[in-house]
Amino acid sequence: MYDVLVVGGGLAGLTAARALDRAGKRVRVLEAGPQLGGRVQSRVEDGFTLDAGYQVLFPAYPAARRWLDLEALDLVPLPPAAVIRRGPQADVVGWPPGDPGALGGTLLTRALSTRDKARVLALALRLRSPAPWTLLRGPDEPTEGYLRRFGFSEGALDQFFRPFFGGIFLQRDLSTSARLFRYYFRMLMDGGAALPAAGMGAVSAQLAQDLKVTLNVQVQHLAPHGSSVTVSTSAGELDARQVIVATDPDTAARLTGEDTARGHLSGTYLHYAAPALVDRERRLLLNAGGGLIQNAHWLSAAVPGRAPEGQHLLTVTVLGLPDLPDDALDRQVRAELATWYGEAAVRSLRTLLTERIHHAQYPQPPEYAATLAGHATRLSGVLLAGEVTAMSSIQGAMESGEKAAAIVLGDPEGMSRPRGA
């Protein structure tokens, strides 16, 4: 008899299991796939370390600071600036634009008018003072409306905010909750963004260290009875006093009967190998010139160990799941890259992988938090964890797992911690 069985080995499930294990509980993680981490995974293809999609870690996330040994992750900070591409034209803007370390790039960029630069600095000053979690409270509206009310011009929206935050939200229209925009802006100001040298999968691997885990096992049914729950799996039945379901929303709904559907935002990612560094740029490249590309990053320039010696790695993000075969999508992305680098340079690229991720996030419009699922379920002894109870982010997944564990442990401090804290 286990104290707790955790169904799902993503960040929420792993954080819950680690918290319970630290408290001395007998806990096991059941993962349907061959690898832990959910969407936070890495794999090696032809010597290149590829993450699932394109993700970065915000080291200022409070849950990450509580549960990860950030130093042991060997984090490589990304430069505090991004490059806005409009075909061959490239402009640098501080990332985030209000960060003191990025101030030079913000003030010198041609992508923002003088008035917009002043507004960026005013926004940074406004968001720097409150406790970060309080930025997730108060009146809500679309991010676009918030930025317009702050006085930003159409040019600032199109040349910076849509390209940059479109990659974070997986939506360029800035319809996402302004509360989330303010929170992410603050996280970037407090800690910037970074990549583990060994890949984002190192985050999941660290959380899973020393935990009891079973891979490639399908959970089919949960049956509460008395003071325990029987978990029927493809490998037989297991019993536990409590179960935490920390799976994707569709599986969670099937197992618990709860309404966890929040829709899907998708992403498509193309990974290219290059025999020579076409662009020595370490900063994120934002596409403000139209087309399919949302952003691109020469990961081997930022983190050299991600590519074999003498080769280089470029990852391109395309929003959604374009209705194109992989080869046609590849041709169109290459045509857009050719406007940046020229056709000869793009011909040297070798396509390593085209990856389509159906559920990369869920939509988070204004007031979305009021519709989130809670941790309790209709099944006695069964709790829910995952970003569907918090926010669609690494912070959201980890804090949700942490809170589910706190409920099991009867920990008042953990149960009452505000979202985003």
Buried (B, 14 or more C-beta within 10 A) or exposed (E): EBBBBBBBBBBBBBBBBBBBBEBEBBBBBBBBBEBBBBBBBBEEEEEBBBBBBBBBBBBBBBBBEEBBEBEEBBBBEBBBBBBBBBBEEBBBBBBBBBBEBBBEBBBEBEBBBEEBBEBBBEBBEBBBEEEBBBBBBEEBBBBBBBBBEBEBBEEBBBBBBBBBBBBBBBBBEBBBBBBBBBBBBBBBBBBBBBBBBBBBBBBBBBBBEEBEBBEEBEBEEBEBEEEBBBBBBEEEEBBBBBBBBBBBBEBBBBBBEBEBEBEBBBBBBBBBBBEEBBBEBBBBBBBBBEBBBBBBBBBBBBBEBBBBEEBBBBBBBBBBBBEBEBEEBBEBBBEBBBBBBEEEBBEBBEBBBBBBBEBBBBBBBBEBBEEBBEBEBEBEBBBBBBBBBBBBBBBBBBBBBBBBBBBBBEBEEBBEBEBBB
